[in-house]
Amino acid sequence: MKTKILITVFSLFLFASCSDVLDISPDGTQTLDEIFSDESTTGGYLSSCYQSFPGFSYRYVGLENLPTAISDDAWSIGRNGANSASLYLGAVTTVGNNNKLGYMKGMFGNNVSAWKYFYLRIRRINVFLSRIDTAAVPSETERAQWTAEARVLRAFYYTELINRYGSVYLLTEPTEVGFDETTLELSTYKEVADFIISECREAMKSDELPWRPELSTDFRRMNKSIAAALKSRVALFMASPLFADGQNYWEEAEAICKESLDELLAHDFELYTTVRNTSVFGDNAYQEYSTSTRDYSSSPVDKETILATNNVGTNWNYQGLPINNAVSAGMAPTQELVDAYPMTNGKYILDLAKPYNDAKHLSPNFASGSGYDETNPYVDRDPRFYATVYYNGSTALNQQNKQITIETFRTGNSSIMGSNTKRTQTGYYPRRHYHPLQRRGRNVAVSWRYMRLAEIYLNYAECAIENNHLTEALAAIKPIRDRVGMPNLDEVEGVTIDQDNLRLMYRNERRIEMAYEETRYYDVRRWTAPGDDMDVIRYATGMWIEKSVDGTLTHMRFQVGDSYDPETQTWTGEGLEKACYSSKYLLHPHDALEVSRILNSTGVDIQNPGW
C-alpha cells in the first residue's frame, strides 16, 4: 500500500483541516511517494516552491511600487484606488483586502496575504527537504544542488516574513495532521535571523550550488550570491533598533556583513562602473546600470546584480511623463528626496542633523557654503540625481521620438494639475528605471534589481559605523562614491568625521544610492525604536514653479495637497499627510481571522502592536 504523509496547509489559517492537506503534486494527480520516486517530478516539486515568486518592483496594484510610495521618497498618484491611497489616509484594517500591508494587493495575488504566501511555500520546502535524501534524482550532483537551493529559498522566504512581521513561527519540518498547535511559540527576529544565517552558510558549503545564474531561465533560482546577500541583510536588520529588542548585536552583524562582502568580492562580483553606451549615458554608469537588463553567462558584463526579479519595461506606458501621454504620473519624487542629493563637490545642501526648521519641511535649514542656488536648484548635483528624477528643464523623448524639455512650471507641459492622475503632485517625475530611449510605444526592457552588491557594501559600512570602526566604513562607501565621481565622505571640504556625523552621512548615502528600490521603506522602519512614530515620512513637500513674462522662474516649496492662487500669490489648504507614519505601521498587521483563530486555539495574541 502506498504511504501518504498528510501535510497540513500553512496558509491563511495556520493549520487547516484534513480536507485541505497537501499530499499530492501541484496538478493533483500523484501522491508524495509517487512524486519523489520519479526524478522529473522531484525536480518539478522543487520548481513548485518558486510558484508565483514575487516580482516586487511595479507588480503591486496600480502598477506602483508600494514600499516606495509609502516611504518619504515619493508621493504616489494612487490611481484606481491603489494601496498607497488607503495607507495615506490611514484607511487600513486587518480584515482581508483592507489589510493593505498584509495583502499588498497585486504582489501575492488579489486575495493572498504575505503571511499566507510565504508560509505556503515554506511548508512545501519543508516537505521537499524531508524527502530529498531518498528521492529519485537525475544524479547526486542534482541532489546536492537542489538541497542547497531549497534551503536558501526557505531562508529567503523567512527573511521576507520577519522583515514584515517581526516575530514569526519558525517551522523547519513538515507538520502532520493532528499537530498540537498549542505548542507553537513565536520566534524572535534574532532567533529566525540566526536560523537564516546558519542555513545560508550550510548551503554555501555545497560545491554544486552556483554563485550566479548563467542562463536567463535560472534568473530567480537560489544560488550562493543570494545566500551571502541574505546573511548580510538579516544581520543588519537584527542589530537595528526595531528588531534588536534592546540588545547590542552590532559586533556580530559587522562580522557577518564583512564575511558576505568578502565572499562576493572573492567570486567576481563588482560594481557596474564602465559605461557601454556613452552616446546615451555619457559617464553615468549608475544610470546605465539602473536602466539595463541583467545578462547571463559565466562572466557577465553585469557583475553587480545578485537577484533581479523581473522585467519592468512594459510598465512605462502606464506610469511616466505627460509628454508621452502616460496613463499615470506614478510615484513622484518628493522634495525631501531631491534635497538629499548633495552638490558635485560633495557638500550637502541641508544640515543633515536638522534638515528642516519646521515639522512640515517648508523651511529648509540650508547648510552654509555648499554652492546650492535656490534660484537654479538642479545644477551641479550628484550624478545619481539626474538618473533618478525628472525635473523642470530636463529632457525626454516624446511619442514622436523628439527630445522635449520637461516643463513643470505652472503653465508648462508637465505642470502640477490638482488631482489629474497624469500629472505629478510634487513637481517631479520618477526617472530611476526609465531608459532614456524609451517612450510610450517603444518599451525598453529593464531588470528590477532586488539584491545587488552596492547594498552589501552599505550593510557592512553601517555596522562598522555603529561599532565606531569609521575607517572601515569609509573604505566600504568609497567604491560607491567612486562610481559616480563623487568625493568620498571624508574627502569633502569642511566635513568632520565622527560617529554621529558619519552615521548621518551614511544614511543619506544609502537613501540616494538605493532610491526607488524598496530599501528606504524598510530602513526608516528598522531605524525607528518600537513604539515610536516615523515622523520623517509624515509630510511630503514639492516644488511649485512660477514663470514670469520675462522667463524668470520663481521656486516655492509647498506641502503636497495645498493649492496656489497665482492672482493673489497665496496658498490655501491644510496639506496632506501620510497617516502611515504612526508607530503601528512599523510592522505589518496579521489578518484578523488568523489572529482570532490562533487566539481561540492557543490563547496567544499574535497581532502586532497598534493593530
N, C-alpha and C positions, 0 to 999 in steps of 0.2 A: 504494500500500500504506500502511496506517495505521502511523504511527510509535508505538512504545511505548517509554517511558522506564521502565526497571526500577529500582525503588527498594528497597534492602534494608531490612528491617524492623529498626528500632532498638527492641528490646523487652527481654525477659528476657535474650536473648543480643544483644550489642551489634550484631553484624551476622549475619544469618541466611543460610540457603541460598537458592538461586534459587526453590525451591518456596514460599518464604514471601514473595516480593516482592509489593509493593502497586503494581500498575499499573492497578487497576480501582477503581470507585467503591465506597462502603460497602456497596451492595447486591450487588456482584459482577457487574454486568451490562455495564459500559461501560469502555472504555479511558480513559486520561487525556486523550488527544486528543479523544475524544468528549465527555468531561465538560466540558472547558474551551472547547468550541466552542458550548456552549449556555448562555445566561445564567442559566437557572434552576438547572442543575446546577453551574455555577460558584459560585453562592451557596450551594447545598447542600453543596458541598465545604468551604466555609468553616465552615458550621454543624457539619459533622462534626468540625472541630477542637476544638469545645466538648464533644464527646461525653462523657457522664458527668462533667461538670465537678464538682470536689469540693464537697461540701456543708459540709465542716468541721462545726462545732457538735456535734450529737449523732448524727452519721452513722457513728460507729465501732461496732464490735461491742458488744453490751450496752447500746446507746444511751448510752454515756458519751462525754464529750469527753476523749479520751486525753491530749492535751498538758496539759490542766488537771489530770487525775487523777494524772499523774506529776510535777507541779510541787509546790512546797511550799504551795500554796493549798488543796489538797483531798486527802481520802482517799476513794477510791472503794470502794464495796462490792464491786466486781469481780464482779458476778453472772454466772452462766453462763460462767465462765472468760474473762471479758473480758480484753482486752490488758493492762490495768493489773495484774491479778493476777500474771501472769508477770513483769512488769517489777519489781514489788515484791519478788518472790522471787529475781530475777536468773536466772530460768529462760528465758533468751533465747539462741538460737543464730543462726547466719547461714544456716540451711537452711530454705527455703520459708516456710510459715506460722509456724514457730517464730521467725522473724525479726520480732518483734512491732513493731519500729520501722520496718523497711524496708517491711513489708507493711501495717501499720496496718489490720488486717482490718475491712472494712466501709466504709472510706474510698474505696478504689480498686477494690473488688471483692474477693471472698474469696480469690482466688489471683493478685492483681496487686500488684506492689510499686510504690512511688512512682517508683523509677528507671524501671521499665517503663512505667508510666502516662504520666509526663511526656514521656519520650523518644518514645513512640509519637505523641504529639500534636505535639511539636516537629518530628518527621520529616514529619508531614502538613502542617504550616505551611510548612516549607521547600519542599515540593512546590508548595503554593499560591502562595507568593511567587515561585517560579521561573516560574510560568505566568501570573500575573495581568496582566502588562503587555500580553499579546497575547490574553488570554481574552475570550470574549464576555460582556459585562456589560450590564445594562439602560441604563446611562448612564455617562458619565465621572465623574459625582458618586459613583456606587456604586463605581467602580473605585478612586477615591482613598480613600473611606471604608474599603472592605474591606481595602485595602493597609495603611493605618494601623492598623486594628483588628487585623489578623493580626500586625503587628509588636509591638503591645502585648501581645497574648495570648502570643506566644512569650516576651516578656520576663517575663510573669507566671509561666509555667511554669519558666523558668530561675531565677527568684527562689526558687520553692519548692524546686527542686533544690539550689541552693547553700546555702540555709538548713538543709537536712537533711544534705547530704553534704560540704559544703565545696568541694573541688576536683571539677570535672566536665569532661566533654568539651564543648567549645563548637563546635557544628556549626551552620552557617548556610546550607548548600547541600545539595540532595539528593545522596546518595551512591549511585552506580551499582553494580550487581553487578560484582564484581571489584576493588572498592576495597581498597587495601592498608591494612589497619587497623594494621599495624605502624608507620605514620606518625603514628598518633594520639598526642597528648600531653595530659595533664590540664592544664586551665587553672586558675589560682588563683582564689580568691574575688574578689580585686581585679580580675583580668582579665575575669571574667564580669560583675562589677558595672559595670565601665566600659562593657561592651557593652550591658547593660540600660539604663543611664542614657542612652547615646547613642541607642539605639533609641527610647526614650520621647521624648526631645527631638525626634527627627526626626518621629515620628508626630504629636506635638503641633503641628507646623507645618502640618498638614493642616487647612484650613478646614472640610472635610467631616466630620471626626471630632468628634462632640458632646462636651460637657462632662459631661453626665449623661443617664441614660435618662429618656425621657418617657413610655414605655409599659412596663407591667409585664412584657410579653413579652420586653423587652430587658434584664431585670434583671441578667443576667450578661455581657452584651456589653461588650467593652472600650471605654473612652472616655478622654477627656483627664484626667479626675479620677483614674482608676485609674493612668494613666501617671505623673501627678505623685506619687501616693502610692508607687508602686513606686520612683521615684527616691529619695524620702526614706527609704524603708525600707532599701534596699540600701546607700545611702550611710552610714547609721547603723551597719549591721552590718559593713560593710567596715572601719570605723575601730575596731570593738570588739576587745578582746584576743584572742578566739578566732580571728578571721579576719584580723587586721591583719598577721600574720607579722612582728611586731616593728617595724613601720613606724608612723609617725605620719600618719594621714590625717584628723585631726580638723578641720583648717582647710578642707580640700576638702569634707569631709562637711557642715560647717556651712553653707558657701556653697550646696551643693545642697539641703539641707533648708530653708534660707531661701527659695531660689528656688521650691521646691514649695509652701511655705506661702503665699508671696505670690501665686502663680498661683491657688491655690484661693480665697483671700480675695477676689481681684480678680474672680472669676467666681461670686460669690453663694453661696459655701459659708460656713456659720457654725454655731456650736454650737447645739444644741437647748436653748433657755433658757426658753421660755414654756410653762407647763403649760396644756393644753387642758381636761383633766377634773380640775378642782380638788377635786371631791367625792370622788374616789378617791385622787388623788396629792397633794393639798394643794399645797405649793410645791416638791415634789421633782421637778424637770424631768428629772433624771438617771434616776430610776426610771421615769417615764412613757416616756422615750425608750428605755430598756432593754427595755420590755415592749410596744412598739408595733410596727406594721408600717410599712415604708417606703411612702411614697406617691409616685406618679409623675406629673409634669407639668413644664411649663417653669418653674414657680415653686412647688415643693413646700413643704409645711409642714416636712418633714424636710429641712433643708439641710446636715445634718452627715454623713449617710451617703455613703460613696464606693462601697463594694461590699457588698451584702447577698446572701448566697449561697443562703439557703433559709428556709422557714418551719419553726419548731421547735415550734409549738403542740401538735401531736398527741402529743408525747413525754411529756407530763406524766401521762398515765395510767400510765406505766411508771416514771417517776422523780419522786418527790415526797414527800408527807408521810403518815405513818401515819393521820392523821385522815381522809385521803382514800382510804385503803386502796390506796395506790400499790404496785406490784409491788416496787419497789426504792427505797431511800433515795437512790440515785445518788451524787453526789460531794459528800460532806460537807465544808464549810469547816473548815479546821484552826484551832486556837487561834492559830497563828502569823499567819494571815491576819487573824483577829479583832483580834489585838494591834496590827496595822499601822494600824488606823483611829484617828486622833487624836481628842481631845476637840473639842467645838464651838468652844472658844477657840483651836484650832489647835495646842495642845501635845500632844506625843506621850506615850503612857503608858509607853513603854520608851525607854531610851537607845539611839538608833539606831546608835551606834558599837559598842555591846556590848549587844544586847538581852537576852541571857541569860547567866547566870553559869556555866552548865554546858552540856555538849555536847548533852544530851538535852532542853534547853529547859524543864526543870521548875522552874528557879529564875529567874524573871524579874528583870531588872535595871531596876526602876522608875525613871522619871525623876521628879525632885522637882518639886512644885508644879503638876502637870498638872490636879489635881482629880479624878483617877480614884479610884473607890471599889471596892476588891476585893470588898466585900460586895454591891455593886449595880453590876456592871460594864458594864451595857448602857445606861446613862443618859448623855445629853449627848454622844453620839458623832457623828462626821462623818456627814452625811445619807446618804452612799454606803453606810455600814454597813447602814442599815435597808433599803436597796434590794438588798442582796447576801446577807444572812444571816438565816435564821430561827433565833431563839434562845429560850431559856426566857422566857416572858412575852409574846412577840409573838403576833399573831393571824392566822388564815387561815380561809377558807371551807371547810367540810366538804362531803361529798357532798349533804347536805340543805340546802345554801346557808345555813348558820348560821355565824356568826363564833365560832370556837373558839380558846381560849387554848392555845398550844403549851406543853406541859409536858415539859421534858427532864430534870427531876429523876428520881431512881431509880424512883419509883413512878408517874411521870407518864404521860400518854397518848402521848408521843413519846420515851420514855426510851431509853437505850442498852440493847441486849439482846444481848450477845455477838455471835454470828455471824448473827443474824437479819437477812436482807437487806432487810427493810422498815424497819430501824432504823439511825439514824446510828451511826457508830463514834467520833464526836468530840464529840457533844453539840450539834451544829449541823446545819442542813439548808440546801441551796442555795436562794437566792431570786432571783438576779440576773435571770433571764429568765422568772420566774414572775409572770404578771399577777395582781393582787390579786383580780380577779373570776373567776379560773379555778379550777376544781376538777375532780376526776375526773367525767367525764360531760358536762363543759362546757368544751371547749377554746377558748382564745382565741389567735388567730394572733399569732405574734411573729417578727419578722425577725431573723435572725442577722447582725450587722454584722461583716464581716471586715476592712473598712477604714473608718475614719471620721476626721473632722477632728481630734478630740482627740489621736489618735496623732501626727498631723503636727505639731501644736503641741509635743508632748512630744519628738518626734525632734529638732526644732530646738533645744529647750531643753537637751537632753542634750549635743549638740555644742557649744553655746555654753558650757556649764559646763566641758567638757573643754578649751576654749580660754581659760578664765578670763574669759569675757565674761558676768559674772554679772548685770549689769543687763538685758541682752538675754534671758537665760534666765528671769529673774523675770517679765519682761513677757510672755513666751510662756506661762508657767504660770498667770498671773493669770486669764485668761478661764475656765480650767477650774475654778479655785477659786471664782471669782465665781458660776459656775452653781449651785453647791451652798451658797452663802452662807458659805463658809469664808474667813477672812483669808488673804491671800497669805503666802507663806513668810517674807517679810521684815517682815510686819506682826504676827507673833506675838511676844508679850511675852517678853523674855529671850533671844531667838534671836540667835546670832552668824552673820552671813552671810560665810562664806569659801568657797573652792572645795571643800574637803573636806566641810564641813558641808552645803553646798548639794547636793553630789553624793548624800549620804545621804538628804537630804530629798526630792530629785528621784526617786530610785529607789523610795522608799516611796510617793511620789505616783503614779508610774507603775503601781505594783502595785495600788493600791486603785482607781484610775480605770479600769484595764483588766482588773479581776478577771473570771475566767471567760471570757476572750476568746482564749485560747491564747497570749497575749502573754508571760505570766510564764515559760512553758516555754522560750521562745527567749531571753528576757532573761537568765535565770540562766546559760544556756549561753554566750551571747556575752560576758558579763561575766567569764567564767572563762578563765584562761590555759590554753593547750593543755597537757595532761598533769596538770592539777590536778583534784582531786575537787570535787564540788559539795556540800560539807558542809552547806550551808544546807537541802538537801532531804532529808537522810538520815533525820532523826527527825521525827515528827509528833506533836503533842500535842492533847488535847481538854480539855473542862471537864466534870468529874463533879460533880453537884449532889445533895446530900442534903437532904431536907426533914424537919424535926423536927415533933413533935406540935403545937407552938405556931406552926408555919408558918415558922419561921426557916430560911433557906437557907444551907447551907454549900457554898462553891465550892472544888473541888480540881482542880488541874491534874494530868493523868496522861498517860503515854505510850500512844499507841494500841496496843492489844493486851494491856495489863495488865488485871487483874481486881480489883475491890474487894469485900471482905468486910465488910458493914455491922455484923456482930456483933462482930468483932474490930477493926473500923476499920483494917484493914491492906490493903496492896496486894500482889498476887502476880504473878509472870510477869516475863519478860525484855523485854517490849515487842516491837514490830515496827519494822522499818526499811524504807526504800525502797532496795533494793540498786542501783537505777538511779542512785544518787548518784555512782558511781565515774566516773573520767575517760573510760572508753571510751564512756560514754553521751553524751558531748558531741556526737558526730556519729553519724548513722545508719549501720549496717553494710550493706555490699553483700551481695547474695545469693552464697552460697558457689559455686554453679555458674558464675555470671558471673565471679567472681574467678578461679576455676580456668581457665576458658576463655580469658580475656584474658591470664592469666599464661603459659599454654602458647603462645599465639599471638604475644605481643609481648615477653614477658619482664618485664613490668611488673606489680607487685602493687598493685592499686588499693584494696585493703581499708583501711578507716580504722583508726587506732591502737587497739590493745586487742582487736580482733576477730580 
